């Protein structure tokens, strides 16, 4: 019997486990992979999270994060818009930060069940029964931080899961000649590709596109040559860089549709609660902040499940609902080649507009 079982050991799951275990709660994290491992992710984190992450024990000097203070945006034809980031951020791979948080969680007494998947979660008589392939656990609370899309979403009959999404994500780590203080977003037909520095003189290169683009060209490599390379900045990156993966990390069916924060009393956080478009580049910060809000809701109202749920729903809505809505609507301006060119021209003429979008999709500094 656990106080809390967390399904999924990404940023939101690991942060939640640390905050809850530090107060003496008995916490189990179930993760289908073994640390460290790669995830399809832009690997840029807004500085709004930094004081909080330092307060829970992350050593930024040891992590060798890259400080990012400028944003560059290009249209499919290669036209450039650049702006300073008011708050800025840092680059670090999920491979490294997730492993660091994993060891930090273990040091606080969090238990882990790795290389295992949850088959079912049943709620009855004010407690949960969680079944994996070989084990059964009970818990007072269950937190779902298992990412963008899993079979558990199907079991819970979540509405977004029933609608097919056209998007796929692809990620590489590369070595290349690129400013370390710059994050760039390069548009192309039906997609966009981000690049930014991470630790050890590496860069994260991650893009979102459609299954239709891939279907038309048969392979990822052919799609990149025929679609992405039409943006001259991307052609330069792909032809002049050293690619460190034997093959890219790929994820299908990425959905930006609204999600619910609670399903059958399971408390959702991170991408399980809502996915911001990569165009807005702040999903990792949202996962970190959401985990903090969720953990605080549980700790403040542990004996009253209804109050935990009501408190968390209100906090999540107040902090993230507008960000996600703006992200979905801004994304509609990009991907279409003509509209993307018009959008860049407009933002270049009215620079405060781009600054306003960046501000609206980022939050205030998270208090420790």
C-alpha positions as CSV (number, residue, x, y, z in Angstrom):
1,X,0.0,0.0,0.0
2,X,1.4,3.4,-1.1
3,X,0.3,6.9,-0.4
4,X,0.9,7.8,-4.0
5,X,1.6,5.7,-7.1
6,X,2.9,7.8,-10.1
7,X,2.5,6.3,-13.6
8,X,5.3,7.6,-15.8
9,X,8.8,8.9,-14.8
10,X,9.2,12.0,-16.9
11,X,9.7,15.5,-15.6
12,X,6.2,15.9,-14.0
13,X,6.4,12.4,-12.4
14,X,9.9,12.8,-11.1
15,X,9.2,16.3,-9.7
16,X,6.0,15.1,-8.0
17,X,7.7,12.1,-6.5
18,X,10.4,14.3,-5.0
19,X,8.1,16.9,-3.5
20,X,5.7,14.3,-2.0
21,X,8.4,12.0,-0.6
22,X,10.2,14.9,1.1
23,X,7.2,15.2,3.3
24,X,7.3,11.5,4.3
25,X,4.7,10.2,1.8
26,X,5.4,6.6,0.6
27,X,5.7,7.0,-3.2
28,X,6.1,4.5,-6.1
29,X,7.0,5.5,-9.6
30,X,6.2,3.1,-12.4
31,X,8.2,3.7,-15.6
32,X,8.2,1.6,-18.8
33,X,11.9,2.3,-19.6
34,X,15.2,2.3,-17.7
35,X,17.1,5.5,-17.0
36,X,18.8,7.2,-18.7
37,X,16.9,7.3,-22.0
38,X,16.0,9.7,-24.8
39,X,12.6,11.3,-25.4
40,X,11.2,13.3,-28.3
41,X,11.4,16.7,-26.8
42,X,12.7,20.2,-27.6
43,X,15.0,20.2,-24.6
44,X,14.7,24.0,-23.8
45,X,13.4,25.0,-20.4
46,X,12.2,28.5,-19.5
47,X,14.1,30.3,-16.7
48,X,10.7,30.6,-14.9
49,X,11.6,27.1,-13.4
50,X,15.1,27.8,-12.3
51,X,14.8,29.0,-8.7
52,X,12.4,26.2,-8.0
53,X,14.6,23.5,-9.5
54,X,17.6,24.8,-7.6
55,X,15.5,24.7,-4.4
56,X,14.8,21.0,-4.8
57,X,18.5,20.2,-5.3
58,X,19.4,20.4,-9.0
59,X,23.0,21.7,-9.4
60,X,23.0,23.8,-12.6
61,X,26.8,24.1,-12.7
62,X,27.2,20.4,-12.5
63,X,24.6,19.9,-15.2
64,X,26.5,22.1,-17.6
65,X,23.3,23.6,-19.0
66,X,23.5,26.1,-21.9
67,X,22.2,29.6,-21.2
68,X,19.8,30.7,-24.0
69,X,18.8,34.4,-24.4
70,X,17.9,34.9,-28.0
71,X,15.1,33.6,-30.3
72,X,15.3,33.3,-34.1
73,X,12.3,32.5,-36.3
74,X,12.5,31.8,-40.0
75,X,9.9,31.4,-42.7
76,X,9.8,28.4,-45.1
77,X,11.7,30.6,-47.7
78,X,14.4,31.4,-45.1
79,X,13.5,34.9,-44.1
80,X,14.7,35.7,-40.6
81,X,13.2,37.4,-37.5
82,X,15.3,37.5,-34.3
83,X,14.4,38.8,-30.8
84,X,15.9,38.8,-27.3
85,X,14.2,36.7,-24.8
86,X,13.1,38.7,-21.7
87,X,13.3,35.8,-19.3
88,X,15.5,33.4,-21.3
89,X,16.0,29.8,-20.6
90,X,18.5,26.9,-20.6
91,X,19.2,23.9,-22.7
92,X,19.6,20.4,-21.3
93,X,18.7,17.0,-22.7
94,X,16.0,14.9,-21.2
95,X,18.5,12.1,-21.1
96,X,20.5,14.1,-18.5
97,X,17.9,16.0,-16.5
98,X,15.6,13.0,-16.1
99,X,18.5,10.8,-14.8
100,X,19.5,13.5,-12.4
101,X,16.0,13.9,-11.0
102,X,15.7,10.1,-10.8
103,X,18.8,9.8,-8.5
104,X,17.5,12.8,-6.5
105,X,14.1,11.1,-6.1
106,X,15.8,7.9,-4.9
107,X,17.8,9.8,-2.4
108,X,14.5,11.0,-0.9
109,X,13.2,7.5,-0.6
110,X,11.1,7.3,-3.7
111,X,10.6,3.7,-4.9
112,X,10.8,2.8,-8.6
113,X,9.5,0.0,-10.7
114,X,11.3,0.3,-14.0
115,X,10.8,-1.5,-17.4
116,X,7.2,-2.1,-16.5
117,X,3.9,-0.9,-17.7
118,X,0.5,-0.4,-16.0
119,X,-2.2,-2.7,-17.4
120,X,-5.1,-1.3,-15.4
121,X,-6.1,1.2,-12.7
122,X,-9.3,0.6,-10.7
123,X,-10.8,3.0,-8.2
124,X,-13.1,1.6,-5.5
125,X,-13.8,2.3,-1.9
126,X,-11.7,5.4,-1.9
127,X,-8.5,3.7,-3.0
128,X,-6.8,2.6,-6.2
129,X,-5.7,-0.9,-7.3
130,X,-2.9,-0.7,-9.9
131,X,-2.0,-3.8,-11.9
132,X,1.2,-4.3,-13.9
133,X,2.1,-7.4,-15.8
134,X,3.5,-9.1,-12.7
135,X,2.5,-7.0,-9.7
136,X,-0.5,-5.4,-8.0
137,X,-0.3,-2.3,-5.8
138,X,-2.7,-0.2,-3.8
139,X,-2.6,3.6,-3.3
140,X,-4.5,6.5,-1.8
141,X,-3.8,8.6,-4.9
142,X,-2.7,7.9,-8.4
143,X,-0.9,10.5,-10.6
144,X,-0.8,10.1,-14.4
145,X,2.4,11.6,-15.9
146,X,2.9,9.0,-18.6
147,X,3.2,11.4,-21.5
148,X,1.5,12.3,-24.7
149,X,-0.4,9.1,-25.5
150,X,-0.5,5.5,-24.1
151,X,-2.9,2.6,-24.0
152,X,-4.0,3.7,-20.6
153,X,-5.7,6.7,-22.3
154,X,-7.6,4.1,-24.4
155,X,-8.6,2.2,-21.3
156,X,-9.9,5.4,-19.7
157,X,-11.7,6.3,-23.0
158,X,-10.2,9.8,-23.0
159,X,-11.9,11.8,-25.8
160,X,-8.7,13.0,-27.4
161,X,-7.5,9.4,-27.9
162,X,-10.5,8.5,-30.0
163,X,-9.6,11.2,-32.6
164,X,-6.6,10.5,-34.8
165,X,-3.9,13.2,-34.8
166,X,-2.0,14.0,-38.0
167,X,1.3,15.0,-36.2
168,X,4.5,13.1,-35.8
169,X,7.6,14.3,-33.9
170,X,11.3,13.5,-34.8
171,X,14.4,14.3,-32.7
172,X,18.1,14.1,-33.2
173,X,21.2,15.1,-31.1
174,X,23.8,16.7,-33.4
175,X,27.1,18.5,-33.3
176,X,27.2,21.6,-35.4
177,X,28.3,25.2,-35.8
178,X,25.5,27.2,-34.2
179,X,25.4,30.0,-31.5
180,X,25.0,28.5,-28.0
181,X,22.8,31.3,-26.7
182,X,20.2,31.1,-29.5
183,X,17.1,28.9,-29.9
184,X,15.8,28.9,-33.5
185,X,12.6,27.7,-35.0
186,X,12.6,27.1,-38.7
187,X,9.3,26.7,-40.6
188,X,8.7,24.4,-43.5
189,X,5.7,23.0,-45.3
190,X,3.3,21.5,-42.7
191,X,5.8,21.8,-39.8
192,X,8.6,23.5,-38.0
193,X,12.0,22.5,-36.6
194,X,13.7,23.8,-33.5
195,X,17.4,23.8,-32.7
196,X,19.2,24.8,-29.4
197,X,22.3,23.9,-27.5
198,X,22.3,21.3,-24.7
199,X,25.2,19.9,-22.6
200,X,28.5,18.6,-23.9
201,X,28.7,20.8,-27.0
202,X,25.7,19.0,-28.4
203,X,22.5,20.4,-29.9
204,X,18.9,19.2,-29.9
205,X,17.3,19.2,-33.3
206,X,13.6,18.4,-33.1
207,X,10.7,18.9,-35.5
208,X,7.0,18.4,-35.8
209,X,5.4,17.5,-39.1
210,X,2.5,15.4,-40.5
211,X,2.1,11.8,-41.3
212,X,1.0,12.9,-44.8
213,X,4.4,14.4,-45.4
214,X,6.1,11.2,-44.4
215,X,3.6,9.1,-46.5
216,X,4.3,11.1,-49.6
217,X,8.1,10.5,-49.4
218,X,8.3,7.1,-47.9
219,X,11.2,7.5,-45.4
220,X,12.1,10.2,-42.9
221,X,15.4,10.9,-44.8
222,X,13.6,11.5,-48.1
223,X,11.0,13.6,-46.4
224,X,13.7,15.8,-44.8
225,X,15.5,16.3,-48.2
226,X,12.3,17.1,-50.1
227,X,10.4,19.1,-47.5
228,X,12.6,20.4,-44.7
229,X,15.6,21.3,-46.9
230,X,13.5,23.8,-48.8
231,X,14.2,26.1,-45.9
232,X,17.9,27.0,-46.5
233,X,18.7,27.2,-42.8
234,X,17.5,23.6,-42.3
235,X,19.4,22.5,-45.4
236,X,22.6,23.9,-44.0
237,X,22.0,22.2,-40.6
238,X,21.2,18.8,-42.1
239,X,24.1,18.8,-44.6
240,X,26.8,20.3,-42.4
241,X,26.2,18.7,-39.0
242,X,27.3,15.5,-37.3
243,X,24.3,13.4,-36.4
244,X,24.9,11.5,-33.1
245,X,22.0,9.0,-33.3
246,X,22.1,5.9,-35.5
247,X,18.4,6.7,-36.2
248,X,16.1,9.5,-34.9
249,X,13.7,9.3,-32.0
250,X,10.2,9.3,-33.4
251,X,6.7,9.6,-31.9
252,X,3.4,9.3,-33.6
253,X,-0.1,10.7,-33.0
254,X,0.9,13.8,-31.1
255,X,-2.4,15.5,-30.1
256,X,-2.8,19.1,-29.1
257,X,-6.5,18.7,-28.3
258,X,-7.7,19.8,-24.9
259,X,-7.4,17.1,-22.2
260,X,-8.9,16.6,-18.8
261,X,-6.8,17.0,-15.7
262,X,-8.7,14.2,-13.8
263,X,-9.9,10.9,-15.1
264,X,-11.6,8.4,-12.8
265,X,-9.9,10.3,-9.9
266,X,-6.5,9.9,-11.5
267,X,-4.7,13.2,-11.3
268,X,-3.0,14.1,-14.6
269,X,0.1,16.3,-15.0
270,X,2.6,17.1,-17.7
271,X,1.7,16.1,-21.3
272,X,-1.0,13.7,-19.8
273,X,-2.9,16.9,-18.8
274,X,-2.3,19.0,-21.8
275,X,0.3,19.4,-24.5
276,X,1.4,22.9,-25.7
277,X,2.5,23.2,-29.3
278,X,6.3,23.0,-29.7
279,X,6.0,26.3,-31.6
280,X,5.6,27.9,-28.1
281,X,8.5,26.0,-26.7
282,X,7.5,25.8,-23.1
283,X,6.2,22.3,-22.4
284,X,9.0,21.3,-20.1
285,X,8.4,24.3,-17.9
286,X,4.7,23.6,-17.8
287,X,5.3,20.0,-16.7
288,X,7.6,21.1,-13.9
289,X,5.1,23.8,-12.7
290,X,2.1,21.5,-13.0
291,X,3.9,18.9,-10.9
292,X,4.5,21.4,-8.2
293,X,0.8,22.6,-8.2
294,X,-0.4,19.0,-8.1
295,X,1.9,18.0,-5.2
296,X,0.9,21.1,-3.2
297,X,-2.8,20.3,-3.7
298,X,-2.3,16.8,-2.4
299,X,-0.2,17.8,0.6
300,X,-2.6,20.6,1.6
301,X,-5.7,18.5,1.4
302,X,-4.6,14.8,1.7
303,X,-7.5,13.6,3.8
304,X,-10.1,15.2,1.4
305,X,-10.0,13.8,-2.1
306,X,-12.7,16.1,-3.4
307,X,-10.8,19.1,-2.2
308,X,-7.6,17.9,-3.7
309,X,-9.3,17.5,-7.1
310,X,-11.1,20.8,-7.0
311,X,-8.0,22.7,-5.9
312,X,-5.8,21.1,-8.5
313,X,-8.3,21.7,-11.3
314,X,-8.6,25.3,-10.5
315,X,-4.8,25.9,-10.2
316,X,-4.2,24.1,-13.5
317,X,-6.9,26.0,-15.3
318,X,-5.7,29.4,-14.0
319,X,-2.1,28.7,-14.9
320,X,-2.2,26.8,-18.1
321,X,-5.5,27.0,-19.9
322,X,-4.9,30.3,-21.7
323,X,-1.3,29.2,-22.6
324,X,-2.6,26.1,-24.4
325,X,-5.4,28.0,-26.1
326,X,-2.9,30.6,-27.4
327,X,-0.5,27.9,-28.5
328,X,-3.2,26.0,-30.5
329,X,-4.2,29.2,-32.3
330,X,-0.7,30.5,-33.0
331,X,0.1,27.1,-34.6
332,X,-2.6,27.7,-37.2
333,X,-0.5,30.6,-38.5
334,X,2.4,28.3,-39.4
335,X,2.9,25.3,-41.6
336,X,1.0,26.8,-44.5
337,X,3.8,28.3,-46.6
338,X,1.9,31.5,-47.7
339,X,0.4,32.1,-44.2
340,X,3.8,31.5,-42.5
341,X,5.4,34.2,-44.7
342,X,2.6,36.7,-44.0
343,X,2.9,35.9,-40.2
344,X,6.6,36.5,-40.2
345,X,6.3,39.8,-42.1
346,X,3.6,40.9,-39.7
347,X,5.7,40.1,-36.6
348,X,8.7,41.7,-38.2
349,X,6.8,44.9,-38.7
350,X,5.1,44.7,-35.3
351,X,7.8,43.2,-33.0
352,X,5.8,43.8,-29.8
353,X,3.3,41.2,-31.2
354,X,5.9,38.4,-31.2
355,X,7.0,39.5,-27.7
356,X,3.4,39.4,-26.5
357,X,3.0,35.8,-27.9
358,X,6.2,34.7,-26.1
359,X,5.0,36.3,-22.8
360,X,1.5,34.8,-23.1
361,X,2.9,31.2,-23.5
362,X,5.3,31.6,-20.5
363,X,4.5,32.0,-16.9
364,X,5.8,33.9,-13.9
365,X,8.9,32.7,-12.1
366,X,7.9,29.7,-10.0
367,X,8.5,30.4,-6.3
368,X,10.6,27.7,-4.5
